[in-house]
């Protein structure tokens, strides 16, 4: 099983130390980008549900990527 934990910065070293002492737990810190991806996907799925319900207007892909 994989789990993502959101830990306060000032407590991260302590929690990581505890987890690393457990022989059945593997730890791997995520980069800031990797940590943001699940939140972005969750937001996108939520927006898709709103679009399907009609409570949010869909946007054209060209409008999203034209800067």
Predicted model as a PDB file, atoms N, CA, C, CB and O in Angstrom, pLDDT in the B-factor column:
MODEL        1                                                                  
ATOM      1  N   UNK A   1       0.851  -1.167   0.000  1.00 90.00           N  
ATOM      2  CA  UNK A   1       0.000   0.000   0.000  1.00 90.00           C  
ATOM      3  C   UNK A   1       0.899   1.234   0.000  1.00 90.00           C  
ATOM      4  CB  UNK A   1      -0.969  -0.004   1.223  1.00 90.00           C  
ATOM      5  O   UNK A   1       1.924   1.281   0.680  1.00 90.00           O  
ATOM      6  N   UNK A   2       0.492   2.211  -0.770  1.00 87.00           N  
ATOM      7  CA  UNK A   2       1.218   3.475  -0.804  1.00 87.00           C  
ATOM      8  C   UNK A   2       0.370   4.535  -0.136  1.00 87.00           C  
ATOM      9  CB  UNK A   2       1.576   3.886  -2.259  1.00 87.00           C  
ATOM     10  O   UNK A   2      -0.850   4.568  -0.294  1.00 87.00           O  
ATOM     11  N   UNK A   3       1.041   5.412   0.623  1.00 88.00           N  
ATOM     12  CA  UNK A   3       0.361   6.454   1.372  1.00 88.00           C  
ATOM     13  C   UNK A   3       1.136   7.754   1.188  1.00 88.00           C  
ATOM     14  CB  UNK A   3       0.235   6.077   2.883  1.00 88.00           C  
ATOM     15  O   UNK A   3       2.367   7.758   1.207  1.00 88.00           O  
ATOM     16  N   UNK A   4       0.419   8.842   1.011  1.00 86.00           N  
ATOM     17  CA  UNK A   4       1.038  10.166   0.967  1.00 86.00           C  
ATOM     18  C   UNK A   4       0.667  10.878   2.256  1.00 86.00           C  
ATOM     19  CB  UNK A   4       0.578  10.988  -0.298  1.00 86.00           C  
ATOM     20  O   UNK A   4      -0.509  10.974   2.607  1.00 86.00           O  
ATOM     21  N   UNK A   5       1.667  11.373   2.953  1.00 89.00           N  
ATOM     22  CA  UNK A   5       1.455  12.094   4.207  1.00 89.00           C  
ATOM     23  C   UNK A   5       1.745  13.572   4.001  1.00 89.00           C  
ATOM     24  CB  UNK A   5       2.342  11.518   5.335  1.00 89.00           C  
ATOM     25  O   UNK A   5       2.686  13.928   3.292  1.00 89.00           O  
ATOM     26  N   UNK A   6       0.959  14.417   4.606  1.00 88.00           N  
ATOM     27  CA  UNK A   6       1.188  15.859   4.586  1.00 88.00           C  
ATOM     28  C   UNK A   6       1.664  16.236   5.982  1.00 88.00           C  
ATOM     29  CB  UNK A   6      -0.116  16.668   4.168  1.00 88.00           C  
ATOM     30  O   UNK A   6       0.869  16.272   6.921  1.00 88.00           O  
ATOM     31  N   UNK A   7       2.961  16.516   6.122  1.00 92.00           N  
ATOM     32  CA  UNK A   7       3.582  16.744   7.428  1.00 92.00           C  
ATOM     33  C   UNK A   7       4.102  18.172   7.494  1.00 92.00           C  
ATOM     34  CB  UNK A   7       4.731  15.730   7.686  1.00 92.00           C  
ATOM     35  O   UNK A   7       4.670  18.680   6.527  1.00 92.00           O  
ATOM     36  N   UNK A   8       3.906  18.818   8.643  1.00 94.00           N  
ATOM     37  CA  UNK A   8       4.457  20.158   8.835  1.00 94.00           C  
ATOM     38  C   UNK A   8       5.974  20.096   8.638  1.00 94.00           C  
ATOM     39  CB  UNK A   8       4.097  20.719  10.256  1.00 94.00           C  
ATOM     40  O   UNK A   8       6.623  19.140   9.064  1.00 94.00           O  
ATOM     41  N   UNK A   9       6.530  21.118   7.993  1.00 91.00           N  
ATOM     42  CA  UNK A   9       7.969  21.132   7.710  1.00 91.00           C  
ATOM     43  C   UNK A   9       8.821  20.948   8.962  1.00 91.00           C  
ATOM     44  CB  UNK A   9       8.346  22.430   7.033  1.00 91.00           C  
ATOM     45  O   UNK A   9       9.840  20.259   8.929  1.00 91.00           O  
ATOM     46  N   UNK A  10       8.401  21.567  10.065  1.00 97.00           N  
ATOM     47  CA  UNK A  10       9.221  21.497  11.273  1.00 97.00           C  
ATOM     48  C   UNK A  10       9.150  20.131  11.962  1.00 97.00           C  
ATOM     49  CB  UNK A  10       8.793  22.576  12.242  1.00 97.00           C  
ATOM     50  O   UNK A  10       9.915  19.874  12.891  1.00 97.00           O  
ATOM     51  N   UNK A  11       8.247  19.255  11.523  1.00 96.00           N  
ATOM     52  CA  UNK A  11       8.107  17.907  12.090  1.00 96.00           C  
ATOM     53  C   UNK A  11       8.515  16.816  11.107  1.00 96.00           C  
ATOM     54  CB  UNK A  11       6.675  17.676  12.533  1.00 96.00           C  
ATOM     55  O   UNK A  11       8.540  15.641  11.475  1.00 96.00           O  
ATOM     56  N   UNK A  12       8.833  17.173   9.871  1.00 92.00           N  
ATOM     57  CA  UNK A  12       9.102  16.181   8.827  1.00 92.00           C  
ATOM     58  C   UNK A  12      10.302  15.302   9.161  1.00 92.00           C  
ATOM     59  CB  UNK A  12       9.334  16.874   7.497  1.00 92.00           C  
ATOM     60  O   UNK A  12      10.230  14.085   8.990  1.00 92.00           O  
ATOM     61  N   UNK A  13      11.383  15.874   9.624  1.00 94.00           N  
ATOM     62  CA  UNK A  13      12.572  15.075   9.944  1.00 94.00           C  
ATOM     63  C   UNK A  13      12.267  14.057  11.037  1.00 94.00           C  
ATOM     64  CB  UNK A  13      13.731  15.986  10.382  1.00 94.00           C  
ATOM     65  O   UNK A  13      12.724  12.917  10.961  1.00 94.00           O  
ATOM     66  N   UNK A  14      11.509  14.450  12.042  1.00 96.00           N  
ATOM     67  CA  UNK A  14      11.135  13.552  13.135  1.00 96.00           C  
ATOM     68  C   UNK A  14      10.313  12.379  12.621  1.00 96.00           C  
ATOM     69  CB  UNK A  14      10.351  14.312  14.209  1.00 96.00           C  
ATOM     70  O   UNK A  14      10.604  11.224  12.930  1.00 96.00           O  
ATOM     71  N   UNK A  15       9.274  12.684  11.826  1.00 95.00           N  
ATOM     72  CA  UNK A  15       8.390  11.635  11.310  1.00 95.00           C  
ATOM     73  C   UNK A  15       9.149  10.723  10.349  1.00 95.00           C  
ATOM     74  CB  UNK A  15       7.164  12.256  10.604  1.00 95.00           C  
ATOM     75  O   UNK A  15       8.987   9.503  10.396  1.00 95.00           O  
ATOM     76  N   UNK A  16       9.971  11.299   9.483  1.00 93.00           N  
ATOM     77  CA  UNK A  16      10.753  10.476   8.565  1.00 93.00           C  
ATOM     78  C   UNK A  16      11.701   9.558   9.331  1.00 93.00           C  
ATOM     79  CB  UNK A  16      11.543  11.361   7.593  1.00 93.00           C  
ATOM     80  O   UNK A  16      11.882   8.401   8.953  1.00 93.00           O  
ATOM     81  N   UNK A  17      12.304  10.065  10.402  1.00 94.00           N  
ATOM     82  CA  UNK A  17      13.179   9.235  11.232  1.00 94.00           C  
ATOM     83  C   UNK A  17      12.430   8.055  11.831  1.00 94.00           C  
ATOM     84  CB  UNK A  17      13.799  10.070  12.345  1.00 94.00           C  
ATOM     85  O   UNK A  17      12.947   6.938  11.863  1.00 94.00           O  
ATOM     86  N   UNK A  18      11.220   8.298  12.302  1.00 95.00           N  
ATOM     87  CA  UNK A  18      10.405   7.216  12.862  1.00 95.00           C  
ATOM     88  C   UNK A  18      10.075   6.172  11.799  1.00 95.00           C  
ATOM     89  CB  UNK A  18       9.109   7.779  13.466  1.00 95.00           C  
ATOM     90  O   UNK A  18      10.210   4.972  12.036  1.00 95.00           O  
ATOM     91  N   UNK A  19       9.647   6.629  10.641  1.00 95.00           N  
ATOM     92  CA  UNK A  19       9.258   5.712   9.578  1.00 95.00           C  
ATOM     93  C   UNK A  19      10.439   4.887   9.069  1.00 95.00           C  
ATOM     94  CB  UNK A  19       8.638   6.483   8.432  1.00 95.00           C  
ATOM     95  O   UNK A  19      10.288   3.703   8.765  1.00 95.00           O  
ATOM     96  N   UNK A  20      11.604   5.509   8.979  1.00 94.00           N  
ATOM     97  CA  UNK A  20      12.784   4.815   8.472  1.00 94.00           C  
ATOM     98  C   UNK A  20      13.265   3.727   9.430  1.00 94.00           C  
ATOM     99  CB  UNK A  20      13.902   5.810   8.220  1.00 94.00           C  
ATOM    100  O   UNK A  20      13.970   2.807   9.014  1.00 94.00           O  
ATOM    101  N   UNK A  21      12.896   3.821  10.689  1.00 96.00           N  
ATOM    102  CA  UNK A  21      13.289   2.800  11.669  1.00 96.00           C  
ATOM    103  C   UNK A  21      12.428   1.540  11.586  1.00 96.00           C  
ATOM    104  CB  UNK A  21      13.209   3.373  13.072  1.00 96.00           C  
ATOM    105  O   UNK A  21      12.780   0.503  12.147  1.00 96.00           O  
ATOM    106  N   UNK A  22      11.316   1.635  10.894  1.00 96.00           N  
ATOM    107  CA  UNK A  22      10.437   0.481  10.751  1.00 96.00           C  
ATOM    108  C   UNK A  22      10.915  -0.364   9.569  1.00 96.00           C  
ATOM    109  CB  UNK A  22       8.956   0.927  10.555  1.00 96.00           C  
ATOM    110  O   UNK A  22      10.968   0.128   8.442  1.00 96.00           O  
ATOM    111  N   UNK A  23      11.264  -1.637   9.817  1.00 96.00           N  
ATOM    112  CA  UNK A  23      11.837  -2.457   8.741  1.00 96.00           C  
ATOM    113  C   UNK A  23      10.863  -2.765   7.605  1.00 96.00           C  
ATOM    114  CB  UNK A  23      12.341  -3.747   9.312  1.00 96.00           C  
ATOM    115  O   UNK A  23      11.296  -3.148   6.519  1.00 96.00           O  
ATOM    116  N   UNK A  24       9.578  -2.610   7.827  1.00 96.00           N  
ATOM    117  CA  UNK A  24       8.577  -2.933   6.808  1.00 96.00           C  
ATOM    118  C   UNK A  24       8.076  -1.697   6.063  1.00 96.00           C  
ATOM    119  CB  UNK A  24       7.405  -3.647   7.448  1.00 96.00           C  
ATOM    120  O   UNK A  24       7.128  -1.790   5.283  1.00 96.00           O  
ATOM    121  N   UNK A  25       8.700  -0.543   6.292  1.00 95.00           N  
ATOM    122  CA  UNK A  25       8.290   0.700   5.642  1.00 95.00           C  
ATOM    123  C   UNK A  25       9.441   1.223   4.797  1.00 95.00           C  
ATOM    124  CB  UNK A  25       7.850   1.761   6.688  1.00 95.00           C  
ATOM    125  O   UNK A  25      10.573   1.320   5.270  1.00 95.00           O  
ATOM    126  N   UNK A  26       9.150   1.558   3.549  1.00 93.00           N  
ATOM    127  CA  UNK A  26      10.123   2.217   2.671  1.00 93.00           C  
ATOM    128  C   UNK A  26       9.690   3.666   2.533  1.00 93.00           C  
ATOM    129  CB  UNK A  26      10.222   1.507   1.259  1.00 93.00           C  
ATOM    130  O   UNK A  26       8.513   3.943   2.305  1.00 93.00           O  
ATOM    131  N   UNK A  27      10.616   4.580   2.668  1.00 91.00           N  
ATOM    132  CA  UNK A  27      10.293   6.005   2.543  1.00 91.00           C  
ATOM    133  C   UNK A  27      10.969   6.579   1.306  1.00 91.00           C  
ATOM    134  CB  UNK A  27      10.730   6.787   3.811  1.00 91.00           C  
ATOM    135  O   UNK A  27      12.072   6.178   0.933  1.00 91.00           O  
ATOM    136  N   UNK A  28      10.285   7.517   0.688  1.00 88.00           N  
ATOM    137  CA  UNK A  28      10.826   8.196  -0.486  1.00 88.00           C  
ATOM    138  C   UNK A  28      10.198   9.580  -0.539  1.00 88.00           C  
ATOM    139  CB  UNK A  28      10.546   7.387  -1.809  1.00 88.00           C  
ATOM    140  O   UNK A  28       9.032   9.708  -0.913  1.00 88.00           O  
ATOM    141  N   UNK A  29      10.936  10.612  -0.175  1.00 87.00           N  
ATOM    142  CA  UNK A  29      10.379  11.974  -0.243  1.00 87.00           C  
ATOM    143  C   UNK A  29      10.030  12.344  -1.693  1.00 87.00           C  
ATOM    144  CB  UNK A  29      11.386  13.003   0.345  1.00 87.00           C  
ATOM    145  O   UNK A  29      10.707  11.927  -2.633  1.00 87.00           O  
ATOM    146  N   UNK A  30       8.988  13.114  -1.848  1.00 88.00           N  
ATOM    147  CA  UNK A  30       8.559  13.580  -3.165  1.00 88.00           C  
ATOM    148  C   UNK A  30       9.118  14.967  -3.436  1.00 88.00           C  
ATOM    149  CB  UNK A  30       7.023  13.591  -3.267  1.00 88.00           C  
ATOM    150  O   UNK A  30       9.305  15.764  -2.516  1.00 88.00           O  
ATOM    151  N   UNK A  31       9.381  15.245  -4.695  1.00 90.00           N  
ATOM    152  CA  UNK A  31       9.767  16.601  -5.083  1.00 90.00           C  
ATOM    153  C   UNK A  31       8.525  17.482  -4.954  1.00 90.00           C  
ATOM    154  CB  UNK A  31      10.356  16.644  -6.552  1.00 90.00           C  
ATOM    155  O   UNK A  31       7.411  16.961  -4.903  1.00 90.00           O  
ATOM    156  N   UNK A  32       8.690  18.794  -4.900  1.00 87.00           N  
ATOM    157  CA  UNK A  32       7.507  19.673  -4.842  1.00 87.00           C  
ATOM    158  C   UNK A  32       6.546  19.424  -6.008  1.00 87.00           C  
ATOM    159  CB  UNK A  32       7.942  21.143  -4.842  1.00 87.00           C  
ATOM    160  O   UNK A  32       5.330  19.463  -5.824  1.00 87.00           O  
ATOM    161  N   UNK A  33       7.081  19.169  -7.200  1.00 91.00           N  
ATOM    162  CA  UNK A  33       6.225  18.891  -8.358  1.00 91.00           C  
ATOM    163  C   UNK A  33       5.447  17.601  -8.145  1.00 91.00           C  
ATOM    164  CB  UNK A  33       7.065  18.799  -9.649  1.00 91.00           C  
ATOM    165  O   UNK A  33       4.237  17.566  -8.371  1.00 91.00           O  
ATOM    166  N   UNK A  34       6.125  16.538  -7.712  1.00 91.00           N  
ATOM    167  CA  UNK A  34       5.462  15.256  -7.488  1.00 91.00           C  
ATOM    168  C   UNK A  34       4.388  15.366  -6.409  1.00 91.00           C  
ATOM    169  CB  UNK A  34       6.488  14.190  -7.100  1.00 91.00           C  
ATOM    170  O   UNK A  34       3.357  14.699  -6.495  1.00 91.00           O  
ATOM    171  N   UNK A  35       4.612  16.184  -5.415  1.00 87.00           N  
ATOM    172  CA  UNK A  35       3.635  16.352  -4.341  1.00 87.00           C  
ATOM    173  C   UNK A  35       2.404  17.117  -4.819  1.00 87.00           C  
ATOM    174  CB  UNK A  35       4.271  17.076  -3.158  1.00 87.00           C  
ATOM    175  O   UNK A  35       1.311  16.929  -4.285  1.00 87.00           O  
ATOM    176  N   UNK A  36       2.576  17.983  -5.827  1.00 90.00           N  
ATOM    177  CA  UNK A  36       1.476  18.803  -6.322  1.00 90.00           C  
ATOM    178  C   UNK A  36       0.573  18.050  -7.300  1.00 90.00           C  
ATOM    179  CB  UNK A  36       2.024  20.041  -6.988  1.00 90.00           C  
ATOM    180  O   UNK A  36      -0.610  18.369  -7.410  1.00 90.00           O  
ATOM    181  N   UNK A  37       1.104  17.070  -8.001  1.00 91.00           N  
ATOM    182  CA  UNK A  37       0.349  16.365  -9.041  1.00 91.00           C  
ATOM    183  C   UNK A  37      -0.949  15.745  -8.520  1.00 91.00           C  
ATOM    184  CB  UNK A  37       1.211  15.284  -9.652  1.00 91.00           C  
ATOM    185  O   UNK A  37      -1.989  15.953  -9.145  1.00 91.00           O  
ATOM    186  N   UNK A  38      -0.950  14.991  -7.406  1.00 89.00           N  
ATOM    187  CA  UNK A  38      -2.228  14.411  -6.954  1.00 89.00           C  
ATOM    188  C   UNK A  38      -3.297  15.468  -6.655  1.00 89.00           C  
ATOM    189  CB  UNK A  38      -1.996  13.569  -5.710  1.00 89.00           C  
ATOM    190  O   UNK A  38      -4.477  15.252  -6.931  1.00 89.00           O  
ATOM    191  N   UNK A  39      -2.886  16.604  -6.096  1.00 89.00           N  
ATOM    192  CA  UNK A  39      -3.850  17.677  -5.832  1.00 89.00           C  
ATOM    193  C   UNK A  39      -4.413  18.239  -7.131  1.00 89.00           C  
ATOM    194  CB  UNK A  39      -3.194  18.799  -5.016  1.00 89.00           C  
ATOM    195  O   UNK A  39      -5.607  18.521  -7.226  1.00 89.00           O  
ATOM    196  N   UNK A  40      -3.547  18.402  -8.134  1.00 91.00           N  
ATOM    197  CA  UNK A  40      -4.004  18.925  -9.424  1.00 91.00           C  
ATOM    198  C   UNK A  40      -4.969  17.959 -10.104  1.00 91.00           C  
ATOM    199  CB  UNK A  40      -2.808  19.200 -10.340  1.00 91.00           C  
ATOM    200  O   UNK A  40      -5.968  18.381 -10.685  1.00 91.00           O  
ATOM    201  N   UNK A  41      -4.672  16.670 -10.032  1.00 93.00           N  
ATOM    202  CA  UNK A  41      -5.552  15.669 -10.641  1.00 93.00           C  
ATOM    203  C   UNK A  41      -6.904  15.660  -9.926  1.00 93.00           C  
ATOM    204  CB  UNK A  41      -4.900  14.259 -10.591  1.00 93.00           C  
ATOM    205  O   UNK A  41      -7.951  15.593 -10.570  1.00 93.00           O  
ATOM    206  N   UNK A  42      -6.878  15.728  -8.601  1.00 93.00           N  
ATOM    207  CA  UNK A  42      -8.122  15.749  -7.827  1.00 93.00           C  
ATOM    208  C   UNK A  42      -8.968  16.965  -8.209  1.00 93.00           C  
ATOM    209  CB  UNK A  42      -7.819  15.762  -6.310  1.00 93.00           C  
ATOM    210  O   UNK A  42     -10.185  16.858  -8.353  1.00 93.00           O  
ATOM    211  N   UNK A  43      -8.322  18.115  -8.370  1.00 92.00           N  
ATOM    212  CA  UNK A  43      -9.032  19.336  -8.767  1.00 92.00           C  
ATOM    213  C   UNK A  43      -9.628  19.187 -10.172  1.00 92.00           C  
ATOM    214  CB  UNK A  43      -8.080  20.555  -8.719  1.00 92.00           C  
ATOM    215  O   UNK A  43     -10.764  19.595 -10.414  1.00 92.00           O  
ATOM    216  N   UNK A  44      -8.860  18.601 -11.091  1.00 90.00           N  
ATOM    217  CA  UNK A  44      -9.334  18.423 -12.459  1.00 90.00           C  
ATOM    218  C   UNK A  44     -10.543  17.485 -12.499  1.00 90.00           C  
ATOM    219  CB  UNK A  44      -8.206  17.876 -13.349  1.00 90.00           C  
ATOM    220  O   UNK A  44     -11.506  17.744 -13.221  1.00 90.00           O  
ATOM    221  N   UNK A  45     -10.497  16.410 -11.734  1.00 94.00           N  
ATOM    222  CA  UNK A  45     -11.624  15.473 -11.690  1.00 94.00           C  
ATOM    223  C   UNK A  45     -12.857  16.169 -11.113  1.00 94.00           C  
ATOM    224  CB  UNK A  45     -11.265  14.218 -10.848  1.00 94.00           C  
ATOM    225  O   UNK A  45     -13.970  15.971 -11.599  1.00 94.00           O  
ATOM    226  N   UNK A  46     -12.657  16.977 -10.084  1.00 94.00           N  
ATOM    227  CA  UNK A  46     -13.769  17.729  -9.503  1.00 94.00           C  
ATOM    228  C   UNK A  46     -14.390  18.678 -10.509  1.00 94.00           C  
ATOM    229  CB  UNK A  46     -13.302  18.505  -8.286  1.00 94.00           C  
ATOM    230  O   UNK A  46     -15.612  18.814 -10.572  1.00 94.00           O  
ATOM    231  N   UNK A  47     -13.545  19.338 -11.301  1.00 91.00           N  
ATOM    232  CA  UNK A  47     -14.053  20.243 -12.332  1.00 91.00           C  
ATOM    233  C   UNK A  47     -14.819  19.477 -13.403  1.00 91.00           C  
ATOM    234  CB  UNK A  47     -12.902  21.028 -12.969  1.00 91.00           C  
ATOM    235  O   UNK A  47     -15.837  19.961 -13.898  1.00 91.00           O  
ATOM    236  N   UNK A  48     -14.341  18.285 -13.769  1.00 91.00           N  
ATOM    237  CA  UNK A  48     -15.048  17.476 -14.767  1.00 91.00           C  
ATOM    238  C   UNK A  48     -16.435  17.087 -14.262  1.00 91.00           C  
ATOM    239  CB  UNK A  48     -14.235  16.213 -15.114  1.00 91.00           C  
ATOM    240  O   UNK A  48     -17.400  17.100 -15.026  1.00 91.00           O  
ATOM    241  N   UNK A  49     -16.537  16.743 -12.983  1.00 94.00           N  
ATOM    242  CA  UNK A  49     -17.844  16.407 -12.411  1.00 94.00           C  
ATOM    243  C   UNK A  49     -18.776  17.618 -12.450  1.00 94.00           C  
ATOM    244  CB  UNK A  49     -17.685  15.901 -10.961  1.00 94.00           C  
ATOM    245  O   UNK A  49     -19.965  17.484 -12.740  1.00 94.00           O  
ATOM    246  N   UNK A  50     -18.229  18.804 -12.157  1.00 94.00           N  
ATOM    247  CA  UNK A  50     -19.046  20.014 -12.204  1.00 94.00           C  
ATOM    248  C   UNK A  50     -19.501  20.317 -13.622  1.00 94.00           C  
ATOM    249  CB  UNK A  50     -18.272  21.201 -11.642  1.00 94.00           C  
ATOM    250  O   UNK A  50     -20.637  20.747 -13.824  1.00 94.00           O  
ATOM    251  N   UNK A  51     -18.638  20.100 -14.607  1.00 92.00           N  
ATOM    252  CA  UNK A  51     -19.002  20.329 -16.009  1.00 92.00           C  
ATOM    253  C   UNK A  51     -20.116  19.375 -16.421  1.00 92.00           C  
ATOM    254  CB  UNK A  51     -17.772  20.152 -16.933  1.00 92.00           C  
ATOM    255  O   UNK A  51     -21.069  19.780 -17.086  1.00 92.00           O  
ATOM    256  N   UNK A  52     -19.997  18.104 -16.024  1.00 93.00           N  
ATOM    257  CA  UNK A  52     -21.031  17.124 -16.372  1.00 93.00           C  
ATOM    258  C   UNK A  52     -22.369  17.460 -15.729  1.00 93.00           C  
ATOM    259  CB  UNK A  52     -20.596  15.726 -15.952  1.00 93.00           C  
ATOM    260  O   UNK A  52     -23.418  17.208 -16.321  1.00 93.00           O  
ATOM    261  N   UNK A  53     -22.347  18.032 -14.508  1.00 93.00           N  
ATOM    262  CA  UNK A  53     -23.586  18.427 -13.837  1.00 93.00           C  
ATOM    263  C   UNK A  53     -24.140  19.735 -14.396  1.00 93.00           C  
ATOM    264  CB  UNK A  53     -23.351  18.564 -12.335  1.00 93.00           C  
ATOM    265  O   UNK A  53     -25.300  20.073 -14.162  1.00 93.00           O  
ATOM    266  N   UNK A  54     -23.312  20.467 -15.132  1.00 91.00           N  
ATOM    267  CA  UNK A  54     -23.753  21.726 -15.702  1.00 91.00           C  
ATOM    268  C   UNK A  54     -23.520  22.929 -14.813  1.00 91.00           C  
ATOM    269  CB  UNK A  54     -25.181  21.640 -16.026  1.00 91.00           C  
ATOM    270  O   UNK A  54     -23.970  24.029 -15.134  1.00 91.00           O  
ATOM    271  N   UNK A  55     -22.832  22.744 -13.710  1.00 91.00           N  
ATOM    272  CA  UNK A  55     -22.586  23.870 -12.809  1.00 91.00           C  
ATOM    273  C   UNK A  55     -21.282  24.608 -13.121  1.00 91.00           C  
ATOM    274  CB  UNK A  55     -22.559  23.382 -11.378  1.00 91.00           C  
ATOM    275  O   UNK A  55     -20.949  25.592 -12.460  1.00 91.00           O  
ATOM    276  N   UNK A  56     -20.550  24.134 -14.121  1.00 88.00           N  
ATOM    277  CA  UNK A  56     -19.312  24.802 -14.547  1.00 88.00           C  
ATOM    278  C   UNK A  56     -19.257  24.756 -16.061  1.00 88.00           C  
ATOM    279  CB  UNK A  56     -18.039  24.128 -13.917  1.00 88.00           C  
ATOM    280  O   UNK A  56     -19.578  23.737 -16.673  1.00 88.00           O  
ATOM    281  N   UNK A  57     -18.852  25.859 -16.661  1.00 88.00           N  
ATOM    282  CA  UNK A  57     -18.764  25.968 -18.112  1.00 88.00           C  
ATOM    283  C   UNK A  57     -17.457  25.333 -18.590  1.00 88.00           C  
ATOM    284  CB  UNK A  57     -18.854  27.454 -18.563  1.00 88.00           C  
ATOM    285  O   UNK A  57     -16.390  25.644 -18.061  1.00 88.00           O  
ATOM    286  N   UNK A  58     -17.535  24.444 -19.588  1.00 86.00           N  
ATOM    287  CA  UNK A  58     -16.346  23.836 -20.186  1.00 86.00           C  
ATOM    288  C   UNK A  58     -15.597  24.882 -21.000  1.00 86.00           C  
ATOM    289  CB  UNK A  58     -16.727  22.622 -21.075  1.00 86.00           C  
ATOM    290  O   UNK A  58     -16.205  25.796 -21.557  1.00 86.00           O  
ATOM    291  N   UNK A  59     -14.281  24.744 -21.067  1.00 81.00           N  
ATOM    292  CA  UNK A  59     -13.458  25.647 -21.847  1.00 81.00           C  
ATOM    293  C   UNK A  59     -12.850  24.874 -23.021  1.00 81.00           C  
ATOM    294  CB  UNK A  59     -12.350  26.290 -20.964  1.00 81.00           C  
ATOM    295  O   UNK A  59     -12.593  23.674 -22.922  1.00 81.00           O  
ATOM    296  N   UNK A  60     -12.630  25.566 -24.111  1.00 81.00           N  
ATOM    297  CA  UNK A  60     -11.987  25.001 -25.275  1.00 81.00           C  
ATOM    298  C   UNK A  60     -10.507  24.793 -24.962  1.00 81.00           C  
ATOM    299  CB  UNK A  60     -12.177  25.915 -26.516  1.00 81.00           C  
ATOM    300  O   UNK A  60      -9.894  25.658 -24.336  1.00 81.00           O  
ATOM    301  N   UNK A  61      -9.922  23.683 -25.373  1.00 76.00           N  
ATOM    302  CA  UNK A  61      -8.521  23.383 -25.090  1.00 76.00           C  
ATOM    303  C   UNK A  61      -7.606  24.456 -25.676  1.00 76.00           C  
ATOM    304  CB  UNK A  61      -8.145  22.002 -25.649  1.00 76.00           C  
ATOM    305  O   UNK A  61      -6.571  24.771 -25.088  1.00 76.00           O  
ATOM    306  N   UNK A  62      -7.974  25.019 -26.824  1.00 77.00           N  
ATOM    307  CA  UNK A  62      -7.149  26.065 -27.427  1.00 77.00           C  
ATOM    308  C   UNK A  62      -7.087  27.292 -26.524  1.00 77.00           C  
ATOM    309  CB  UNK A  62      -7.696  26.451 -28.810  1.00 77.00           C  
ATOM    310  O   UNK A  62      -6.058  27.965 -26.470  1.00 77.00           O  
ATOM    311  N   UNK A  63      -8.165  27.587 -25.821  1.00 72.00           N  
ATOM    312  CA  UNK A  63      -8.187  28.735 -24.925  1.00 72.00           C  
ATOM    313  C   UNK A  63      -7.289  28.505 -23.721  1.00 72.00           C  
ATOM    314  CB  UNK A  63      -9.611  29.026 -24.469  1.00 72.00           C  
ATOM    315  O   UNK A  63      -6.700  29.449 -23.194  1.00 72.00           O  
ATOM    316  N   UNK A  64      -7.181  27.253 -23.282  1.00 71.00           N  
ATOM    317  CA  UNK A  64      -6.340  26.941 -22.122  1.00 71.00           C  
ATOM    318  C   UNK A  64      -4.865  27.101 -22.463  1.00 71.00           C  
ATOM    319  CB  UNK A  64      -6.614  25.512 -21.625  1.00 71.00           C  
ATOM    320  O   UNK A  64      -4.091  27.613 -21.653  1.00 71.00           O  
ATOM    321  N   UNK A  65      -4.470  26.664 -23.661  1.00 76.00           N  
ATOM    322  CA  UNK A  65      -3.044  26.630 -24.017  1.00 76.00           C  
ATOM    323  C   UNK A  65      -2.583  27.833 -24.828  1.00 76.00           C  
ATOM    324  CB  UNK A  65      -2.749  25.382 -24.789  1.00 76.00           C  
ATOM    325  O   UNK A  65      -1.410  27.898 -25.194  1.00 76.00           O  
ATOM    326  N   UNK A  66      -3.449  28.772 -25.117  1.00 68.00           N  
ATOM    327  CA  UNK A  66      -2.994  29.966 -25.841  1.00 68.00           C  
ATOM    328  C   UNK A  66      -2.594  31.026 -24.828  1.00 68.00           C  
ATOM    329  CB  UNK A  66      -4.104  30.509 -26.801  1.00 68.00           C  
ATOM    330  O   UNK A  66      -3.419  31.523 -24.062  1.00 68.00           O  
ATOM    331  N   UNK A  67      -1.339  31.351 -24.842  1.00 61.00           N  
ATOM    332  CA  UNK A  67      -0.792  32.337 -23.883  1.00 61.00           C  
ATOM    333  C   UNK A  67      -0.515  33.631 -24.554  1.00 61.00           C  
ATOM    334  CB  UNK A  67       0.479  31.829 -23.230  1.00 61.00           C  
ATOM    335  O   UNK A  67      -0.054  34.574 -23.911  1.00 61.00           O  
TER     336      UNK A  67                                                      
ENDMDL                                                                          
END                                                                             
